Amino acid sequence: MILREIDDVQDATERIQLNNLPSGIYTLTLRTAGQAPVSKQFMVGSQRP
């Protein structure tokens, strides 16, 4: 699990390095104060058909 806390948002885009993760399916969950969490799944290390 990777946990990243950002206190002072400067830009609407945050880049996360994925090249050190093993191949597989991952879930990214974004939690913003005062809003419901948003989760998305993504794949690392394999081409989508």
HTML snippet that shows the backbone in 3Dmol.js (N, CA, C, O; Angstrom):
<script src="https://3Dmol.org/build/3Dmol-min.js"></script>
<div id="view" style="width:600px;height:400px;position:relative"></div>
<script>
const pdb = `
ATOM      1  N   MET A   1       0.839  -1.156   0.000  1.00  0.00           N
ATOM      2  CA  MET A   1       0.000   0.000   0.000  1.00  0.00           C
ATOM      3  C   MET A   1       0.895   1.233   0.000  1.00  0.00           C
ATOM      4  O   MET A   1       1.919   1.283   0.683  1.00  0.00           O
ATOM      5  N   ILE A   2       0.483   2.223  -0.783  1.00  0.00           N
ATOM      6  CA  ILE A   2       1.169   3.507  -0.806  1.00  0.00           C
ATOM      7  C   ILE A   2       0.184   4.550  -0.299  1.00  0.00           C
ATOM      8  O   ILE A   2      -0.939   4.641  -0.793  1.00  0.00           O
ATOM      9  N   LEU A   3       0.598   5.325   0.672  1.00  0.00           N
ATOM     10  CA  LEU A   3      -0.240   6.397   1.200  1.00  0.00           C
ATOM     11  C   LEU A   3       0.466   7.714   0.971  1.00  0.00           C
ATOM     12  O   LEU A   3       1.632   7.880   1.328  1.00  0.00           O
ATOM     13  N   ARG A   4      -0.246   8.640   0.378  1.00  0.00           N
ATOM     14  CA  ARG A   4       0.334   9.949   0.084  1.00  0.00           C
ATOM     15  C   ARG A   4      -0.615  11.017   0.571  1.00  0.00           C
ATOM     16  O   ARG A   4      -1.769  11.061   0.146  1.00  0.00           O
ATOM     17  N   GLU A   5      -0.149  11.878   1.456  1.00  0.00           N
ATOM     18  CA  GLU A   5      -0.977  12.975   1.940  1.00  0.00           C
ATOM     19  C   GLU A   5      -0.472  14.277   1.339  1.00  0.00           C
ATOM     20  O   GLU A   5       0.727  14.556   1.337  1.00  0.00           O
ATOM     21  N   ILE A   6      -1.400  15.060   0.835  1.00  0.00           N
ATOM     22  CA  ILE A   6      -1.057  16.342   0.229  1.00  0.00           C
ATOM     23  C   ILE A   6      -1.834  17.411   0.985  1.00  0.00           C
ATOM     24  O   ILE A   6      -3.060  17.471   0.900  1.00  0.00           O
ATOM     25  N   ASP A   7      -1.127  18.247   1.719  1.00  0.00           N
ATOM     26  CA  ASP A   7      -1.781  19.256   2.545  1.00  0.00           C
ATOM     27  C   ASP A   7      -2.152  20.514   1.769  1.00  0.00           C
ATOM     28  O   ASP A   7      -3.249  21.048   1.935  1.00  0.00           O
ATOM     29  N   ASP A   8      -1.258  20.977   0.938  1.00  0.00           N
ATOM     30  CA  ASP A   8      -1.470  22.228   0.218  1.00  0.00           C
ATOM     31  C   ASP A   8      -1.419  21.950  -1.283  1.00  0.00           C
ATOM     32  O   ASP A   8      -0.338  21.855  -1.862  1.00  0.00           O
ATOM     33  N   VAL A   9      -2.585  21.821  -1.909  1.00  0.00           N
ATOM     34  CA  VAL A   9      -2.660  21.479  -3.328  1.00  0.00           C
ATOM     35  C   VAL A   9      -2.269  22.682  -4.171  1.00  0.00           C
ATOM     36  O   VAL A   9      -2.875  23.747  -4.061  1.00  0.00           O
ATOM     37  N   GLN A  10      -1.250  22.511  -5.017  1.00  0.00           N
ATOM     38  CA  GLN A  10      -0.770  23.569  -5.888  1.00  0.00           C
ATOM     39  C   GLN A  10      -1.253  23.388  -7.324  1.00  0.00           C
ATOM     40  O   GLN A  10      -1.380  24.355  -8.074  1.00  0.00           O
ATOM     41  N   ASP A  11      -1.520  22.134  -7.696  1.00  0.00           N
ATOM     42  CA  ASP A  11      -1.875  21.804  -9.070  1.00  0.00           C
ATOM     43  C   ASP A  11      -2.934  20.705  -9.026  1.00  0.00           C
ATOM     44  O   ASP A  11      -2.919  19.870  -8.122  1.00  0.00           O
ATOM     45  N   ALA A  12      -3.848  20.697  -9.988  1.00  0.00           N
ATOM     46  CA  ALA A  12      -4.911  19.701 -10.012  1.00  0.00           C
ATOM     47  C   ALA A  12      -4.406  18.321 -10.438  1.00  0.00           C
ATOM     48  O   ALA A  12      -5.151  17.345 -10.352  1.00  0.00           O
ATOM     49  N   THR A  13      -3.154  18.222 -10.896  1.00  0.00           N
ATOM     50  CA  THR A  13      -2.591  16.954 -11.352  1.00  0.00           C
ATOM     51  C   THR A  13      -1.493  16.505 -10.396  1.00  0.00           C
ATOM     52  O   THR A  13      -0.590  17.272 -10.062  1.00  0.00           O
ATOM     53  N   GLU A  14      -1.584  15.262  -9.965  1.00  0.00           N
ATOM     54  CA  GLU A  14      -0.550  14.660  -9.121  1.00  0.00           C
ATOM     55  C   GLU A  14      -0.038  13.423  -9.840  1.00  0.00           C
ATOM     56  O   GLU A  14      -0.827  12.550 -10.201  1.00  0.00           O
ATOM     57  N   ARG A  15       1.256  13.334 -10.052  1.00  0.00           N
ATOM     58  CA  ARG A  15       1.846  12.188 -10.752  1.00  0.00           C
ATOM     59  C   ARG A  15       2.391  11.197  -9.727  1.00  0.00           C
ATOM     60  O   ARG A  15       3.007  11.569  -8.728  1.00  0.00           O
ATOM     61  N   ILE A  16       2.139   9.926 -10.014  1.00  0.00           N
ATOM     62  CA  ILE A  16       2.595   8.844  -9.145  1.00  0.00           C
ATOM     63  C   ILE A  16       3.439   7.887  -9.977  1.00  0.00           C
ATOM     64  O   ILE A  16       2.992   7.430 -11.029  1.00  0.00           O
ATOM     65  N   GLN A  17       4.640   7.580  -9.528  1.00  0.00           N
ATOM     66  CA  GLN A  17       5.514   6.653 -10.234  1.00  0.00           C
ATOM     67  C   GLN A  17       5.002   5.225 -10.027  1.00  0.00           C
ATOM     68  O   GLN A  17       4.828   4.782  -8.892  1.00  0.00           O
ATOM     69  N   LEU A  18       4.764   4.510 -11.127  1.00  0.00           N
ATOM     70  CA  LEU A  18       4.252   3.152 -11.059  1.00  0.00           C
ATOM     71  C   LEU A  18       5.272   2.110 -11.503  1.00  0.00           C
ATOM     72  O   LEU A  18       5.011   0.913 -11.388  1.00  0.00           O
ATOM     73  N   ASN A  19       6.421   2.535 -12.003  1.00  0.00           N
ATOM     74  CA  ASN A  19       7.392   1.592 -12.574  1.00  0.00           C
ATOM     75  C   ASN A  19       8.010   0.661 -11.529  1.00  0.00           C
ATOM     76  O   ASN A  19       8.631  -0.335 -11.903  1.00  0.00           O
ATOM     77  N   ASN A  20       7.864   0.947 -10.245  1.00  0.00           N
ATOM     78  CA  ASN A  20       8.421   0.056  -9.223  1.00  0.00           C
ATOM     79  C   ASN A  20       7.388  -0.931  -8.687  1.00  0.00           C
ATOM     80  O   ASN A  20       7.703  -1.721  -7.797  1.00  0.00           O
ATOM     81  N   LEU A  21       6.146  -0.902  -9.217  1.00  0.00           N
ATOM     82  CA  LEU A  21       5.109  -1.824  -8.778  1.00  0.00           C
ATOM     83  C   LEU A  21       5.141  -3.104  -9.608  1.00  0.00           C
ATOM     84  O   LEU A  21       5.374  -3.049 -10.815  1.00  0.00           O
ATOM     85  N   PRO A  22       4.910  -4.255  -8.977  1.00  0.00           N
ATOM     86  CA  PRO A  22       4.803  -5.485  -9.742  1.00  0.00           C
ATOM     87  C   PRO A  22       3.556  -5.456 -10.626  1.00  0.00           C
ATOM     88  O   PRO A  22       2.605  -4.728 -10.341  1.00  0.00           O
ATOM     89  N   SER A  23       3.565  -6.253 -11.701  1.00  0.00           N
ATOM     90  CA  SER A  23       2.402  -6.339 -12.579  1.00  0.00           C
ATOM     91  C   SER A  23       1.186  -6.782 -11.788  1.00  0.00           C
ATOM     92  O   SER A  23       1.276  -7.633 -10.903  1.00  0.00           O
ATOM     93  N   GLY A  24       0.050  -6.193 -12.121  1.00  0.00           N
ATOM     94  CA  GLY A  24      -1.187  -6.589 -11.451  1.00  0.00           C
ATOM     95  C   GLY A  24      -2.242  -5.504 -11.579  1.00  0.00           C
ATOM     96  O   GLY A  24      -2.045  -4.485 -12.241  1.00  0.00           O
ATOM     97  N   ILE A  25      -3.367  -5.754 -10.926  1.00  0.00           N
ATOM     98  CA  ILE A  25      -4.467  -4.804 -10.910  1.00  0.00           C
ATOM     99  C   ILE A  25      -4.458  -4.105  -9.554  1.00  0.00           C
ATOM    100  O   ILE A  25      -4.374  -4.759  -8.514  1.00  0.00           O
ATOM    101  N   TYR A  26      -4.543  -2.791  -9.567  1.00  0.00           N
ATOM    102  CA  TYR A  26      -4.481  -1.975  -8.376  1.00  0.00           C
ATOM    103  C   TYR A  26      -5.729  -1.103  -8.270  1.00  0.00           C
ATOM    104  O   TYR A  26      -6.416  -0.854  -9.260  1.00  0.00           O
ATOM    105  N   THR A  27      -6.004  -0.652  -7.068  1.00  0.00           N
ATOM    106  CA  THR A  27      -7.103   0.276  -6.829  1.00  0.00           C
ATOM    107  C   THR A  27      -6.531   1.557  -6.245  1.00  0.00           C
ATOM    108  O   THR A  27      -5.789   1.535  -5.264  1.00  0.00           O
ATOM    109  N   LEU A  28      -6.888   2.671  -6.864  1.00  0.00           N
ATOM    110  CA  LEU A  28      -6.501   3.994  -6.387  1.00  0.00           C
ATOM    111  C   LEU A  28      -7.725   4.604  -5.728  1.00  0.00           C
ATOM    112  O   LEU A  28      -8.788   4.676  -6.344  1.00  0.00           O
ATOM    113  N   THR A  29      -7.588   5.048  -4.476  1.00  0.00           N
ATOM    114  CA  THR A  29      -8.682   5.694  -3.775  1.00  0.00           C
ATOM    115  C   THR A  29      -8.262   7.108  -3.424  1.00  0.00           C
ATOM    116  O   THR A  29      -7.228   7.328  -2.792  1.00  0.00           O
ATOM    117  N   LEU A  30      -9.070   8.051  -3.839  1.00  0.00           N
ATOM    118  CA  LEU A  30      -8.821   9.465  -3.574  1.00  0.00           C
ATOM    119  C   LEU A  30      -9.798   9.931  -2.513  1.00  0.00           C
ATOM    120  O   LEU A  30     -11.014   9.826  -2.672  1.00  0.00           O
ATOM    121  N   ARG A  31      -9.243  10.450  -1.425  1.00  0.00           N
ATOM    122  CA  ARG A  31     -10.081  10.974  -0.347  1.00  0.00           C
ATOM    123  C   ARG A  31      -9.844  12.470  -0.235  1.00  0.00           C
ATOM    124  O   ARG A  31      -8.714  12.927  -0.060  1.00  0.00           O
ATOM    125  N   THR A  32     -10.917  13.212  -0.337  1.00  0.00           N
ATOM    126  CA  THR A  32     -10.863  14.673  -0.246  1.00  0.00           C
ATOM    127  C   THR A  32     -11.746  15.103   0.912  1.00  0.00           C
ATOM    128  O   THR A  32     -12.867  14.611   1.047  1.00  0.00           O
ATOM    129  N   ALA A  33     -11.268  16.001   1.741  1.00  0.00           N
ATOM    130  CA  ALA A  33     -12.033  16.456   2.902  1.00  0.00           C
ATOM    131  C   ALA A  33     -13.421  16.931   2.492  1.00  0.00           C
ATOM    132  O   ALA A  33     -13.575  17.724   1.562  1.00  0.00           O
ATOM    133  N   GLY A  34     -14.420  16.435   3.199  1.00  0.00           N
ATOM    134  CA  GLY A  34     -15.788  16.863   2.959  1.00  0.00           C
ATOM    135  C   GLY A  34     -16.473  16.190   1.782  1.00  0.00           C
ATOM    136  O   GLY A  34     -17.605  16.542   1.453  1.00  0.00           O
ATOM    137  N   GLN A  35     -15.807  15.215   1.128  1.00  0.00           N
ATOM    138  CA  GLN A  35     -16.399  14.533  -0.021  1.00  0.00           C
ATOM    139  C   GLN A  35     -16.253  13.025   0.140  1.00  0.00           C
ATOM    140  O   GLN A  35     -15.383  12.546   0.867  1.00  0.00           O
ATOM    141  N   ALA A  36     -17.114  12.288  -0.548  1.00  0.00           N
ATOM    142  CA  ALA A  36     -17.034  10.831  -0.515  1.00  0.00           C
ATOM    143  C   ALA A  36     -15.782  10.365  -1.256  1.00  0.00           C
ATOM    144  O   ALA A  36     -15.400  10.981  -2.251  1.00  0.00           O
ATOM    145  N   PRO A  37     -15.132   9.288  -0.795  1.00  0.00           N
ATOM    146  CA  PRO A  37     -13.964   8.754  -1.505  1.00  0.00           C
ATOM    147  C   PRO A  37     -14.333   8.293  -2.911  1.00  0.00           C
ATOM    148  O   PRO A  37     -15.455   7.852  -3.160  1.00  0.00           O
ATOM    149  N   VAL A  38     -13.367   8.404  -3.830  1.00  0.00           N
ATOM    150  CA  VAL A  38     -13.530   7.951  -5.213  1.00  0.00           C
ATOM    151  C   VAL A  38     -12.463   6.898  -5.470  1.00  0.00           C
ATOM    152  O   VAL A  38     -11.281   7.144  -5.226  1.00  0.00           O
ATOM    153  N   SER A  39     -12.867   5.719  -5.964  1.00  0.00           N
ATOM    154  CA  SER A  39     -11.932   4.627  -6.240  1.00  0.00           C
ATOM    155  C   SER A  39     -11.974   4.252  -7.715  1.00  0.00           C
ATOM    156  O   SER A  39     -13.041   4.205  -8.327  1.00  0.00           O
ATOM    157  N   LYS A  40     -10.803   3.986  -8.275  1.00  0.00           N
ATOM    158  CA  LYS A  40     -10.664   3.531  -9.660  1.00  0.00           C
ATOM    159  C   LYS A  40      -9.648   2.406  -9.690  1.00  0.00           C
ATOM    160  O   LYS A  40      -8.657   2.439  -8.960  1.00  0.00           O
ATOM    161  N   GLN A  41      -9.892   1.397 -10.539  1.00  0.00           N
ATOM    162  CA  GLN A  41      -8.936   0.315 -10.720  1.00  0.00           C
ATOM    163  C   GLN A  41      -8.096   0.580 -11.961  1.00  0.00           C
ATOM    164  O   GLN A  41      -8.571   1.166 -12.934  1.00  0.00           O
ATOM    165  N   PHE A  42      -6.825   0.137 -11.916  1.00  0.00           N
ATOM    166  CA  PHE A  42      -5.944   0.265 -13.070  1.00  0.00           C
ATOM    167  C   PHE A  42      -4.986  -0.920 -13.088  1.00  0.00           C
ATOM    168  O   PHE A  42      -4.780  -1.594 -12.079  1.00  0.00           O
ATOM    169  N   MET A  43      -4.410  -1.153 -14.259  1.00  0.00           N
ATOM    170  CA  MET A  43      -3.515  -2.278 -14.466  1.00  0.00           C
ATOM    171  C   MET A  43      -2.092  -1.782 -14.676  1.00  0.00           C
ATOM    172  O   MET A  43      -1.866  -0.771 -15.340  1.00  0.00           O
ATOM    173  N   VAL A  44      -1.141  -2.502 -14.106  1.00  0.00           N
ATOM    174  CA  VAL A  44       0.276  -2.188 -14.269  1.00  0.00           C
ATOM    175  C   VAL A  44       0.960  -3.388 -14.916  1.00  0.00           C
ATOM    176  O   VAL A  44       0.732  -4.525 -14.502  1.00  0.00           O
ATOM    177  N   GLY A  45       1.800  -3.146 -15.933  1.00  0.00           N
ATOM    178  CA  GLY A  45       2.656  -4.176 -16.483  1.00  0.00           C
ATOM    179  C   GLY A  45       2.061  -5.049 -17.560  1.00  0.00           C
ATOM    180  O   GLY A  45       2.665  -6.056 -17.927  1.00  0.00           O
ATOM    181  N   SER A  46       0.919  -4.707 -18.072  1.00  0.00           N
ATOM    182  CA  SER A  46       0.313  -5.510 -19.129  1.00  0.00           C
ATOM    183  C   SER A  46      -0.449  -4.594 -20.057  1.00  0.00           C
ATOM    184  O   SER A  46      -1.073  -3.629 -19.615  1.00  0.00           O
ATOM    185  N   GLN A  47      -0.401  -4.891 -21.333  1.00  0.00           N
ATOM    186  CA  GLN A  47      -1.116  -4.080 -22.327  1.00  0.00           C
ATOM    187  C   GLN A  47      -2.578  -4.469 -22.344  1.00  0.00           C
ATOM    188  O   GLN A  47      -2.908  -5.654 -22.295  1.00  0.00           O
ATOM    189  N   ARG A  48      -3.459  -3.483 -22.413  1.00  0.00           N
ATOM    190  CA  ARG A  48      -4.887  -3.766 -22.541  1.00  0.00           C
ATOM    191  C   ARG A  48      -5.184  -4.135 -23.988  1.00  0.00           C
ATOM    192  O   ARG A  48      -4.579  -3.584 -24.907  1.00  0.00           O
ATOM    193  N   PRO A  49      -6.119  -5.071 -24.197  1.00  0.00           N
ATOM    194  CA  PRO A  49      -6.471  -5.461 -25.589  1.00  0.00           C
ATOM    195  C   PRO A  49      -7.180  -4.341 -26.331  1.00  0.00           C
ATOM    196  O   PRO A  49      -7.539  -4.503 -27.497  1.00  0.00           O
TER     197      PRO A  49
END
`;
const viewer = $3Dmol.createViewer("view");
viewer.addModel(pdb, "pdb");
viewer.setStyle({}, {cartoon: {color: "spectrum"}});
viewer.zoomTo();
viewer.render();
</script>
